[in-house]
């Protein structure tokens, strides 16, 4: 069953923003100040800059493949089932950990408002909130998105007011000894801050539920990135300037922004910023359940985990089993893990995922799959992705032994699950196999990925199959080496089309030759469209041909590499003219010639025509 598409650009912006403006802003600054001192401002700025390759890469991949699971789906289709298994688990766990971190962080702020609430009681409050948002996501994605919008609007208003008003209380001496802890500490802090931006890419997990994904996903994600990046740096700079940060490793402040508000605005400031923090944690948890639950759903569709995760509720059209399983995992994390473990685990897994994302983009581009057609293309390819992959790996190493251990454990667990469960079930062909094919110049399997991407594009662009599409799906395609002349070519054409039209091949051949002698059908360099009226009623056929070394249609003209043959009876004249118009539109597209000449086989040639842009408003 297909998921609904209720989410627009504003919903995308709010899901991404709400996922970032939470723990990364209201809790982490206190921990980061202990590591880097005032240079934490630079750590937030560097982390934001280092996010750019991954944000842009995900925009491209999400517009090319807007499917539930997001990061997992991209990586599985590019690296194959083993890479997909690792990515799916890492994606699901990292988002779940981050969302659980947000709910646990609520306790630190709620204590400021409700002084007599114990930490254990606050954990139960966090679990209660988790229940509420799990139920909300079970009932309606649209309702979850609407709640997210209002929470984010209020949150941004409060935090913006904190920046504007708090600037008056900033003391310049608070920035003394800006780099006192050195560059090594700054890099370690940058790695820790990175998780603050991880929520930006949660949108990819729900991309299948975004209407007009080619427009709304890049618009919402990039807008959220710019707004939140600026907000992070300004809020952290103001808070450091207010002089409320504690450099004591034994007792870092877990409410630094509220402390800053208290120093300048008094008790009302503490209460308002604490309420804002609670809103922020709620938005993260809501977006986390919404997006994390799509990872096991997508993996289940691909047979990497048991089938029941892919089931969609008939009444609400939400993946109820995936949501419930994610809720159960988050509840366990909330009750049994501490704050520091959550931060380090989520950060490491998110960095690992970003490595996979950039490698996926490199592979998808290098595969030259014609059905890979993103609406947004990442600039700076391939150097931006290569540099990002190296830097992310370096940051993982700089974060210490625990992150490396986590990476090792995931690799072992993922490999064990792949060998024990996945390998026997999944034989899907990835883009990586396509890259290898291009290198060794041989086919290693069927074109399952190309066909799947074509189906995704049809769904993404709301393409309704018409008569022209149906003809292209079944028409004869000739892929010839050549060189040859038009008379020899028409012999082959007459043989194939006579079988479809149930007419005499010799008669067709002579008609085609006579038509060509009257006036050449080579209408542009490298392109010919032989077309004519034949005897009979309700008959129409199309034949596509590519000749790499060319067909000679004229003695003095250039060789023809692309041929569209149209044959129809007089009563099909209207459709004949429309088909000529559509073919002209397709052949004029800027990338048509390169795609046509670089297609590997008849299957790709057919898909080039089926996926080409044309005026479908003209009724077939």
C-alpha positions as a printed NumPy array, in Angstrom:
array([[  0.   ,   0.   ,   0.   ],
       [  1.334,   3.455,  -0.929],
       [  1.896,   6.146,   1.662],
       [  0.051,   9.449,   1.422],
       [  1.939,  12.609,   0.372],
       [  0.687,  15.289,   2.782],
       [  3.988,  17.084,   3.499],
       [  4.936,  20.348,   1.761],
       [  8.005,  22.625,   1.826],
       [  6.973,  24.181,   5.164],
       [  6.566,  20.736,   6.725],
       [ 10.004,  19.726,   5.411],
       [ 11.527,  22.907,   6.844],
       [  9.891,  22.367,  10.233],
       [ 10.771,  18.67 ,  10.483],
       [ 14.411,  19.503,   9.722],
       [ 14.511,  22.591,  11.95 ],
       [ 12.688,  20.934,  14.83 ],
       [ 15.115,  18.029,  14.688],
       [ 18.109,  20.345,  15.043],
       [ 17.003,  23.088,  17.424],
       [ 16.884,  20.878,  20.502],
       [ 19.644,  19.014,  22.309],
       [ 22.296,  20.535,  20.053],
       [ 21.31 ,  24.001,  21.229],
       [ 19.915,  23.616,  24.743],
       [ 22.169,  20.906,  26.231],
       [ 25.332,  20.347,  24.183],
       [ 26.838,  23.868,  24.486],
       [ 27.51 ,  23.222,  28.161],
       [ 29.36 ,  19.989,  27.349],
       [ 31.24 ,  21.515,  24.4  ],
       [ 32.452,  24.497,  26.458],
       [ 34.267,  22.071,  28.763],
       [ 36.089,  20.624,  25.742],
       [ 36.923,  23.748,  23.709],
       [ 36.198,  26.83 ,  25.823],
       [ 35.067,  29.97 ,  23.938],
       [ 36.267,  28.342,  20.691],
       [ 33.058,  26.319,  20.822],
       [ 31.607,  29.118,  18.659],
       [ 34.059,  28.146,  15.939],
       [ 33.244,  24.45 ,  16.498],
       [ 29.585,  25.106,  15.7  ],
       [ 30.577,  27.12 ,  12.631],
       [ 32.965,  24.414,  11.372],
       [ 30.399,  21.663,  11.942],
       [ 27.879,  23.664,   9.917],
       [ 30.322,  24.128,   7.049],
       [ 31.212,  20.434,   7.092],
       [ 27.519,  19.582,   6.842],
       [ 27.209,  21.293,   3.453],
       [ 28.384,  18.308,   1.332],
       [ 26.   ,  15.922,   3.08 ],
       [ 23.049,  18.309,   2.909],
       [ 23.537,  18.866,  -0.81 ],
       [ 24.188,  15.164,  -1.455],
       [ 20.996,  14.202,   0.341],
       [ 19.03 ,  16.827,  -1.572],
       [ 20.172,  15.242,  -4.833],
       [ 19.626,  11.652,  -3.743],
       [ 16.238,  12.406,  -2.191],
       [ 14.946,  14.124,  -5.332],
       [ 16.152,  11.208,  -7.469],
       [ 14.807,   8.529,  -5.108],
       [ 12.047,   9.93 ,  -2.865],
       [ 11.362,   6.691,  -1.013],
       [ 10.68 ,   5.793,   2.634],
       [ 13.888,   5.02 ,   4.48 ],
       [ 15.819,   7.89 ,   2.911],
       [ 19.489,   7.36 ,   3.728],
       [ 19.104,   3.602,   3.881],
       [ 17.404,   3.453,   0.483],
       [ 20.087,   5.553,  -1.226],
       [ 22.935,   3.541,   0.214],
       [ 21.35 ,   0.137,  -0.433],
       [ 20.707,   0.983,  -4.078],
       [ 24.237,   2.305,  -4.566],
       [ 26.369,  -0.045,  -2.424],
       [ 24.183,  -3.148,  -2.398],
       [ 22.475,  -5.221,   0.325],
       [ 25.488,  -5.385,   2.668],
       [ 26.017,  -1.623,   2.595],
       [ 22.26 ,  -1.176,   2.873],
       [ 22.107,  -3.424,   5.937],
       [ 24.79 ,  -1.372,   7.693],
       [ 23.231,   1.923,   6.625],
       [ 19.715,   0.898,   7.589],
       [ 20.725,  -0.165,  11.076],
       [ 22.979,   2.858,  11.587],
       [ 20.295,   5.235,  10.294],
       [ 17.58 ,   3.767,  12.475],
       [ 19.709,   3.601,  15.62 ],
       [ 21.267,   7.062,  15.205],
       [ 17.918,   8.816,  14.76 ],
       [ 16.386,   6.8  ,  17.59 ],
       [ 19.321,   7.609,  19.884],
       [ 19.141,  11.302,  19.028],
       [ 15.402,  11.406,  19.637],
       [ 15.78 ,   9.532,  22.92 ],
       [ 18.521,  12.012,  23.865],
       [ 16.057,  14.845,  23.298],
       [ 13.459,  13.251,  25.558],
       [ 15.99 ,  12.496,  28.31 ],
       [ 17.239,  16.08 ,  28.033],
       [ 13.767,  17.294,  28.958],
       [ 14.507,  16.288,  32.527],
       [ 17.308,  18.792,  32.918],
       [ 14.954,  21.625,  31.975],
       [ 11.823,  20.408,  33.681],
       [ 13.688,  20.43 ,  37.005],
       [ 14.106,  24.197,  36.583],
       [ 10.332,  24.589,  36.442],
       [  9.262,  21.717,  38.725],
       [ 11.93 ,  21.625,  41.457],
       [ 10.714,  18.528,  43.294],
       [ 10.689,  16.178,  40.316],
       [ 13.338,  13.451,  40.584],
       [ 15.504,  12.318,  37.621],
       [ 13.742,   8.954,  37.61 ],
       [ 10.349,  10.643,  37.485],
       [ 11.552,  12.78 ,  34.572],
       [ 12.551,   9.645,  32.704],
       [  8.991,   8.436,  33.066],
       [  7.788,  11.84 ,  31.806],
       [ 10.054,  11.37 ,  28.794],
       [  8.584,   7.92 ,  28.19 ],
       [  5.104,   9.423,  28.457],
       [  5.951,  12.   ,  25.796],
       [  7.335,   9.207,  23.653],
       [  3.982,   7.399,  23.951],
       [  2.068,  10.543,  22.927],
       [  4.132,  11.127,  19.8  ],
       [  4.142,   7.463,  18.85 ],
       [  0.327,   7.56 ,  18.952],
       [  0.284,  10.802,  16.956],
       [  2.47 ,   9.27 ,  14.253],
       [  0.361,   6.109,  14.236],
       [ -2.786,   8.101,  13.505],
       [ -1.592,  10.698,  11.008],
       [  1.633,  11.868,   9.391],
       [ -0.15 ,  15.074,   8.406],
       [ -1.16 ,  15.748,  12.027],
       [  2.406,  15.103,  13.136],
       [  3.604,  17.577,  10.511],
       [  1.075,  20.235,  11.578],
       [  2.109,  19.956,  15.241],
       [  5.722,  20.277,  14.123],
       [  5.   ,  23.529,  12.281],
       [  3.455,  25.276,  15.262],
       [  6.085,  24.082,  17.707],
       [  8.913,  25.245,  15.45 ],
       [  7.361,  28.682,  14.849],
       [  7.069,  29.32 ,  18.594],
       [ 10.545,  27.925,  19.216],
       [ 12.258,  30.109,  16.6  ],
       [ 10.472,  33.2  ,  17.906],
       [ 11.686,  32.629,  21.485],
       [ 15.261,  31.788,  20.533],
       [ 15.403,  34.743,  18.126],
       [ 14.274,  37.07 ,  20.906],
       [ 16.998,  35.619,  23.173],
       [ 19.669,  36.491,  20.598],
       [ 18.397,  40.013,  19.949],
       [ 17.836,  40.999,  23.577],
       [ 20.757,  39.042,  25.048],
       [ 23.303,  40.849,  22.869],
       [ 23.042,  43.885,  25.171],
       [ 24.429,  41.847,  28.08 ],
       [ 27.463,  40.407,  26.268],
       [ 30.865,  41.085,  27.881],
       [ 33.83 ,  41.2  ,  25.491],
       [ 36.247,  39.771,  28.08 ],
       [ 34.269,  36.518,  28.031],
       [ 35.968,  35.751,  24.704],
       [ 39.495,  36.116,  26.145],
       [ 41.827,  33.183,  25.464],
       [ 39.543,  32.101,  22.641],
       [ 41.78 ,  29.19 ,  21.546],
       [ 43.203,  28.357,  24.958],
       [ 42.605,  24.605,  24.567],
       [ 44.152,  24.295,  21.111],
       [ 43.203,  22.908,  17.721],
       [ 42.97 ,  19.299,  18.866],
       [ 40.261,  20.245,  21.358],
       [ 38.505,  22.267,  18.657],
       [ 38.397,  19.284,  16.292],
       [ 37.096,  16.997,  19.049],
       [ 34.406,  19.571,  19.862],
       [ 33.475,  19.868,  16.183],
       [ 32.921,  16.113,  16.026],
       [ 30.634,  16.29 ,  19.062],
       [ 28.702,  19.24 ,  17.661],
       [ 28.096,  17.401,  14.399],
       [ 25.164,  15.497,  15.826],
       [ 23.407,  18.835,  16.321],
       [ 23.003,  19.087,  12.552],
       [ 22.083,  15.449,  12.043],
       [ 18.381,  16.171,  12.253],
       [ 18.592,  18.209,   9.072],
       [ 18.758,  15.06 ,   6.994],
       [ 15.886,  13.257,   8.731],
       [ 13.654,  14.626,   5.997],
       [ 15.067,  12.078,   3.564],
       [ 13.485,   9.317,   5.643],
       [  9.985,  10.649,   4.944],
       [ 10.652,  11.831,   1.383],
       [  8.09 ,   9.355,  -0.002],
       [  5.425,  11.335,   1.873],
       [  6.482,  14.733,   0.473],
       [  4.443,  16.17 ,  -2.377],
       [  6.479,  17.647,  -5.247],
       [  9.707,  16.262,  -3.757],
       [ 11.87 ,  17.694,  -6.533],
       [ 11.039,  21.182,  -5.275],
       [ 10.002,  20.836,  -1.646],
       [ 12.844,  18.661,  -0.329],
       [ 15.776,  20.871,  -1.449],
       [ 13.872,  24.052,  -0.586],
       [ 12.935,  22.876,   2.909],
       [ 16.282,  21.267,   3.752],
       [ 18.519,  24.087,   2.522],
       [ 16.339,  26.764,   4.15 ],
       [ 16.449,  24.871,   7.447],
       [ 20.219,  24.462,   7.205],
       [ 20.838,  28.18 ,   6.6  ],
       [ 18.445,  29.346,   9.338],
       [ 19.623,  26.901,  11.997],
       [ 23.335,  27.313,  11.21 ],
       [ 23.089,  31.059,  11.718],
       [ 20.947,  30.583,  14.814],
       [ 23.398,  28.119,  16.375],
       [ 26.397,  30.407,  15.996],
       [ 24.534,  33.489,  17.246],
       [ 22.971,  31.753,  20.259],
       [ 26.255,  30.135,  21.307],
       [ 28.167,  33.413,  20.824],
       [ 25.664,  35.312,  22.984],
       [ 25.665,  32.628,  25.685],
       [ 29.473,  32.584,  25.891],
       [ 29.442,  36.39 ,  26.025],
       [ 27.014,  36.371,  28.973],
       [ 29.648,  34.492,  30.989],
       [ 27.403,  31.725,  32.341],
       [ 29.359,  28.724,  31.023],
       [ 31.102,  26.353,  33.434],
       [ 34.528,  24.987,  32.461],
       [ 34.479,  22.397,  35.247],
       [ 34.546,  18.899,  33.666],
       [ 32.865,  17.491,  36.758],
       [ 29.807,  19.705,  36.587],
       [ 29.106,  21.078,  33.117],
       [ 25.94 ,  23.088,  32.72 ],
       [ 23.159,  21.108,  31.061],
       [ 20.966,  24.22 ,  30.801],
       [ 23.376,  26.825,  29.352],
       [ 20.829,  28.799,  27.334],
       [ 18.419,  28.997,  30.258],
       [ 21.327,  30.041,  32.482],
       [ 22.118,  32.814,  30.008],
       [ 18.498,  33.953,  30.019],
       [ 18.51 ,  33.907,  33.807],
       [ 21.651,  36.049,  33.978],
       [ 20.128,  38.741,  31.799],
       [ 16.347,  38.408,  32.193],
       [ 16.035,  36.828,  35.65 ],
       [ 13.545,  34.115,  36.604],
       [ 11.059,  34.91 ,  33.805],
       [ 13.869,  34.377,  31.295],
       [ 14.734,  30.997,  32.795],
       [ 11.124,  29.873,  32.642],
       [ 10.546,  31.064,  29.065],
       [ 13.757,  29.489,  27.718],
       [ 13.068,  26.27 ,  29.619],
       [  9.633,  26.078,  28.025],
       [ 11.259,  26.743,  24.648],
       [ 13.705,  23.922,  25.359],
       [ 10.837,  21.564,  26.143],
       [  9.221,  22.546,  22.822],
       [ 12.532,  21.851,  21.086],
       [ 12.893,  18.413,  22.632],
       [  9.305,  17.59 ,  21.713],
       [  9.863,  18.571,  18.072],
       [ 12.978,  16.386,  17.924],
       [ 11.185,  13.405,  19.414],
       [  8.2  ,  13.873,  17.099],
       [ 10.374,  14.168,  13.978],
       [ 12.558,  11.318,  15.227],
       [  9.722,   8.814,  15.525],
       [  8.327,  10.013,  12.191],
       [ 11.609,   9.473,  10.332],
       [ 13.278,   6.635,  12.299],
       [ 10.284,   4.357,  11.856],
       [ 10.663,   4.614,   8.061],
       [ 14.078,   2.914,   8.137],
       [ 12.852,  -0.539,   9.262],
       [  9.842,  -0.102,   6.97 ],
       [ 12.09 ,   0.439,   3.936],
       [ 14.432,  -2.396,   4.968],
       [ 11.455,  -4.704,   5.29 ],
       [ 10.289,  -3.836,   1.78 ],
       [ 13.713,  -4.957,   0.563],
       [ 13.686,  -8.163,   2.659],
       [ 16.59 ,  -7.055,   4.863],
       [ 14.43 ,  -7.395,   7.987],
       [ 11.188,  -9.361,   8.569],
       [  8.205,  -8.495,   6.359],
       [  5.844,  -7.219,   9.048],
       [  7.816,  -3.946,   9.388],
       [  6.573,  -2.909,   5.926],
       [  2.887,  -3.278,   6.725],
       [  0.857,  -0.069,   6.454],
       [ -2.262,   0.422,   8.562],
       [ -5.341,   0.199,   6.345],
       [ -7.204,   2.936,   8.187],
       [ -4.491,   5.542,   8.842],
       [ -1.99 ,   4.542,   6.108],
       [  0.962,   4.695,   8.519],
       [  3.627,   2.001,   9.082],
       [  2.299,   0.975,  12.505],
       [  4.632,  -1.949,  13.254],
       [  7.731,   0.095,  12.386],
       [  6.517,   2.975,  14.579],
       [  5.761,   0.689,  17.53 ],
       [  9.141,  -1.048,  17.276],
       [ 10.933,   2.317,  17.151],
       [  8.933,   3.502,  20.158],
       [  9.897,   0.384,  22.121],
       [ 13.594,   0.832,  21.314],
       [ 13.543,   4.524,  22.282],
       [ 11.81 ,   3.694,  25.551],
       [ 14.565,   1.216,  26.42 ],
       [ 17.255,   3.759,  25.582],
       [ 15.583,   6.427,  27.725],
       [ 15.335,   4.151,  30.743],
       [ 18.744,   2.452,  30.646],
       [ 21.37 ,   4.736,  29.014],
       [ 22.932,   7.967,  30.31 ],
       [ 23.252,  11.266,  28.461],
       [ 26.946,  11.029,  27.514],
       [ 26.584,   7.562,  25.977],
       [ 23.641,   8.763,  23.924],
       [ 25.587,  11.749,  22.55 ],
       [ 28.696,   9.794,  21.59 ],
       [ 26.795,   6.902,  20.043],
       [ 24.483,   9.104,  17.996],
       [ 27.372,  11.326,  16.824],
       [ 29.504,   8.419,  15.641],
       [ 26.708,   6.711,  13.772],
       [ 25.64 ,   9.958,  12.124],
       [ 29.171,  10.671,  10.89 ],
       [ 29.407,   7.123,   9.563],
       [ 26.125,   7.617,   7.711],
       [ 27.367,  10.832,   6.128],
       [ 30.405,   8.961,   4.835],
       [ 28.046,   6.427,   3.244],
       [ 25.859,   9.192,   1.771],
       [ 28.729,  10.933,   0.   ],
       [ 30.114,   7.638,  -1.292],
       [ 26.608,   6.781,  -2.55 ],
       [ 26.43 ,   9.981,  -4.55 ],
       [ 29.847,   9.285,  -6.071],
       [ 28.718,   5.801,  -7.117],
       [ 25.318,   6.858,  -8.488],
       [ 26.917,   9.523, -10.674],
       [ 29.733,   7.201, -11.796],
       [ 27.252,   4.436, -12.707],
       [ 25.775,   6.591, -15.524],
       [ 22.366,   4.957, -14.989],
       [ 19.967,   6.791, -17.311],
       [ 17.041,   6.415, -14.918],
       [ 18.97 ,   8.305, -12.243],
       [ 17.545,  11.784, -12.802],
       [ 17.559,  13.998,  -9.708],
       [ 15.657,  17.27 ,  -9.816],
       [ 18.47 ,  18.867,  -7.782],
       [ 22.133,  18.245,  -8.638],
       [ 24.834,  18.646,  -6.002],
       [ 27.527,  21.146,  -7.068],
       [ 31.245,  20.456,  -6.655],
       [ 31.074,  16.804,  -7.726],
       [ 33.224,  14.757,  -7.151],
       [ 35.768,  16.738,  -5.116],
       [ 33.318,  17.966,  -2.488],
       [ 32.148,  14.414,  -1.736],
       [ 35.694,  13.016,  -1.65 ],
       [ 36.89 ,  15.748,   0.73 ],
       [ 33.845,  15.309,   2.981],
       [ 34.396,  11.54 ,   3.215],
       [ 38.007,  12.036,   4.293],
       [ 37.152,  14.741,   6.852],
       [ 34.291,  12.73 ,   8.39 ],
       [ 36.569,   9.732,   8.798],
       [ 39.157,  11.947,  10.478],
       [ 36.551,  13.344,  12.897],
       [ 35.429,   9.837,  13.862],
       [ 39.038,   8.935,  14.66 ],
       [ 39.532,  12.16 ,  16.664],
       [ 36.525,  11.425,  18.888],
       [ 38.404,   8.618,  20.659],
       [ 38.238,   4.908,  21.323],
       [ 34.498,   4.638,  22.001],
       [ 33.389,   5.857,  18.532],
       [ 35.849,   3.504,  16.828],
       [ 34.592,   0.621,  18.972],
       [ 31.012,   1.476,  18.03 ],
       [ 31.918,   1.459,  14.325],
       [ 33.593,  -1.92 ,  14.723],
       [ 30.636,  -3.4  ,  16.588],
       [ 28.206,  -2.208,  13.928],
       [ 30.32 ,  -3.644,  11.162],
       [ 30.435,  -7.021,  12.903],
       [ 26.712,  -7.055,  13.766],
       [ 25.774,  -5.856,  10.287],
       [ 27.959,  -8.496,   8.647],
       [ 26.5  , -11.234,  10.855],
       [ 22.926, -10.174,  10.047],
       [ 23.724,  -9.953,   6.332],
       [ 25.316, -13.408,   6.217],
       [ 22.717, -15.065,   8.432],
       [ 19.526, -13.453,   7.138],
       [ 19.912, -11.188,   4.101],
       [ 22.305, -12.86 ,   1.679],
       [ 20.059, -15.828,   0.856],
       [ 17.002, -13.597,   0.314],
       [ 18.283, -10.637,  -1.705],
       [ 19.871, -10.759,  -5.166],
       [ 19.306,  -7.129,  -6.092],
       [ 21.806,  -5.405,  -8.386],
       [ 23.327,  -2.145,  -7.074],
       [ 24.837,   0.911,  -8.758],
       [ 28.262,  -0.298,  -7.571],
       [ 27.869,  -3.341,  -9.842],
       [ 27.092,  -0.953, -12.681],
       [ 30.325,   0.961, -12.016],
       [ 32.274,  -2.31 , -12.105],
       [ 30.539,  -3.183, -15.395],
       [ 31.688,   0.083, -16.915],
       [ 35.266,  -0.59 , -15.809],
       [ 35.462,  -4.19 , -17.077],
       [ 33.083,  -3.593, -20.013],
       [ 30.777,  -6.528, -19.369],
       [ 27.293,  -7.111, -17.957],
       [ 27.149,  -8.749, -14.532],
       [ 23.401,  -8.98 , -14.085],
       [ 19.975,  -7.672, -15.058],
       [ 18.844,  -4.069, -15.103],
       [ 16.703,  -4.26 , -11.966],
       [ 17.993,  -0.965, -10.532],
       [ 17.368,   0.9  , -13.776],
       [ 13.78 ,  -0.375, -13.857],
       [ 13.22 ,   0.493, -10.217],
       [ 14.542,   4.026, -10.667],
       [ 12.299,   4.42 , -13.706],
       [  9.261,   3.407, -11.635],
       [ 10.292,   5.869,  -8.909],
       [ 10.51 ,   8.69 , -11.454],
       [  7.068,   7.833, -12.82 ],
       [  5.625,   8.046,  -9.307],
       [  7.649,  11.159,  -8.38 ],
       [  6.559,  13.122, -11.455],
       [  2.983,  11.778, -11.453],
       [  3.402,  10.443, -14.987],
       [  0.186,   8.854, -16.254],
       [  0.834,   6.261, -18.948],
       [ -0.763,   7.156, -22.282],
       [ -1.028,   5.405, -25.638],
       [  2.385,   6.647, -26.765],
       [  4.007,   5.117, -23.649],
       [  2.269,   1.815, -24.262],
       [  3.55 ,   1.728, -27.832],
       [  7.112,   2.515, -26.75 ],
       [  6.962,  -0.256, -24.144],
       [  6.265,  -2.881, -26.802],
       [  7.846,  -1.448, -29.949],
       [ 10.86 ,  -2.919, -31.736],
       [ 14.217,  -1.336, -30.899],
       [ 17.171,  -1.892, -33.233],
       [ 20.645,  -1.346, -31.805],
       [ 22.981,  -1.555, -34.798],
       [ 26.702,  -1.098, -35.138],
       [ 26.827,  -0.068, -38.811],
       [ 27.783,   1.617, -40.952],
       [ 24.998,   1.019, -43.482],
       [ 22.74 ,   2.874, -45.917],
       [ 19.055,   3.63 , -45.688],
       [ 18.024,   0.912, -48.16 ],
       [ 19.627,  -1.871, -46.112],
       [ 18.209,  -0.304, -42.964],
       [ 14.674,  -0.19 , -44.402],
       [ 14.855,  -3.921, -45.189],
       [ 15.28 ,  -4.621, -41.478],
       [ 12.592,  -2.093, -40.595],
       [ 10.105,  -3.598, -43.042],
       [ 10.68 ,  -7.096, -41.686],
       [  9.925,  -6.097, -38.06 ],
       [  7.068,  -3.641, -38.665],
       [  5.271,  -5.971, -41.097],
       [  4.856,  -8.474, -38.26 ],
       [  3.258,  -5.849, -35.998],
       [  1.07 ,  -4.375, -38.737],
       [  0.196,  -7.721, -40.368],
       [  1.155,  -6.525, -43.827],
       [  3.58 ,  -7.471, -46.606],
       [  7.253,  -6.763, -45.81 ],
       [  8.29 ,  -6.206, -49.456],
       [  5.492,  -3.715, -49.981],
       [  6.497,  -1.793, -46.839],
       [ 10.122,  -1.789, -47.904],
       [  9.375,  -0.295, -51.331],
       [  7.07 ,   2.328, -49.809],
       [  9.764,   3.387, -47.344],
       [ 12.419,   3.616, -50.069],
       [ 10.127,   5.557, -52.415],
       [  9.189,   7.937, -49.596],
       [ 12.849,   8.566, -48.818],
       [ 13.718,   9.233, -52.472],
       [ 10.953,  11.846, -52.723],
       [ 12.266,  13.829, -49.755],
       [ 14.816,  12.852, -47.153],
       [ 13.52 ,  12.184, -43.633],
       [ 16.856,  13.159, -42.087],
       [ 15.577,  16.336, -40.458],
       [ 18.603,  17.237, -38.309],
       [ 22.268,  16.206, -38.015],
       [ 22.281,  12.612, -36.769],
       [ 18.458,  12.337, -36.633],
       [ 15.905,  10.897, -39.08 ],
       [ 12.153,  10.349, -38.674],
       [ 10.8  ,   8.221, -41.576],
       [  6.999,   8.317, -41.402],
       [  4.203,   7.57 , -43.826],
       [  0.576,   6.548, -44.25 ],
       [ -0.076,   2.846, -44.99 ],
       [ -3.131,   0.967, -46.243],
       [ -5.745,  -0.404, -43.857],
       [ -7.58 ,   0.742, -40.727],
       [ -6.644,   1.246, -37.06 ],
       [ -3.   ,   0.35 , -37.526],
       [ -0.054,   2.214, -36.026],
       [  3.504,   1.191, -35.172],
       [  6.706,   2.839, -33.953],
       [ 10.229,   1.501, -34.369],
       [ 13.286,   2.99 , -32.634],
       [ 16.817,   2.533, -33.94 ],
       [ 20.32 ,   3.486, -32.961],
       [ 23.294,   3.   , -35.279],
       [ 26.566,   3.936, -33.582],
       [ 28.581,   4.177, -36.811],
       [ 25.733,   5.785, -38.678],
       [ 23.218,   5.237, -41.485],
       [ 23.701,   7.113, -44.765],
       [ 20.417,   8.812, -45.612],
       [ 22.092,  11.38 , -47.907],
       [ 25.261,  11.166, -49.959],
       [ 26.559,  14.501, -48.744],
       [ 24.856,  14.639, -45.36 ],
       [ 26.196,  13.518, -41.977],
       [ 25.505,   9.923, -40.853],
       [ 22.301,   9.321, -38.904],
       [ 22.607,   7.689, -35.462],
       [ 19.017,   8.068, -34.222],
       [ 15.947,   6.948, -36.161],
       [ 12.259,   7.041, -35.223],
       [ 10.035,   5.194, -37.729],
       [  6.281,   5.921, -37.632],
       [  3.817,   3.962, -39.767],
       [  0.049,   4.362, -39.51 ],
       [ -3.218,   4.161, -41.415],
       [ -5.133,   7.269, -42.485],
       [ -7.644,   7.024, -39.623],
       [ -4.696,   7.306, -37.193],
       [ -3.545,  10.61 , -38.672],
       [ -4.302,  12.616, -35.508],
       [ -2.253,  10.312, -33.295],
       [  0.419,  10.217, -36.009],
       [  0.822,  14.013, -35.814],
       [  0.86 ,  13.994, -32.007],
       [  3.534,  11.289, -32.015],
       [  5.655,  13.377, -34.385],
       [  5.286,  16.336, -32.033],
       [  6.298,  14.276, -28.977],
       [  9.299,  12.784, -30.779],
       [ 10.418,  16.264, -31.811],
       [ 10.17 ,  17.436, -28.18 ],
       [ 12.166,  14.436, -26.963],
       [ 14.868,  14.762, -29.61 ],
       [ 15.304,  18.496, -28.897],
       [ 16.034,  18.014, -25.176],
       [ 19.607,  19.071, -24.307],
       [ 20.749,  15.72 , -22.913],
       [ 18.988,  13.423, -25.362],
       [ 21.857,  12.897, -27.791],
       [ 24.411,  12.008, -25.102],
       [ 21.995,   9.694, -23.294],
       [ 20.986,   7.971, -26.528],
       [ 24.527,   7.352, -27.696],
       [ 25.777,   6.24 , -24.24 ],
       [ 22.894,   3.842, -23.481],
       [ 24.208,   0.333, -22.908],
       [ 21.38 ,  -1.694, -24.393],
       [ 17.842,  -1.722, -25.774],
       [ 16.382,  -1.6  , -22.256],
       [ 18.078,   1.735, -21.594],
       [ 17.146,   3.102, -25.017],
       [ 13.49 ,   2.358, -24.276],
       [ 13.662,   4.026, -20.857],
       [ 15.214,   7.156, -22.352],
       [ 12.059,   7.66 , -24.426],
       [  9.646,   6.653, -21.645],
       [ 11.195,   9.084, -19.146],
       [ 11.79 ,  11.969, -21.541],
       [ 10.008,  15.248, -20.864],
       [  7.139,  15.953, -23.275],
       [  3.816,  17.749, -23.354],
       [  1.528,  15.123, -21.85 ],
       [ -1.391,  17.529, -21.691],
       [ -1.999,  16.785, -25.375],
       [ -4.412,  13.868, -25.277],
       [ -3.211,  10.672, -26.947]])
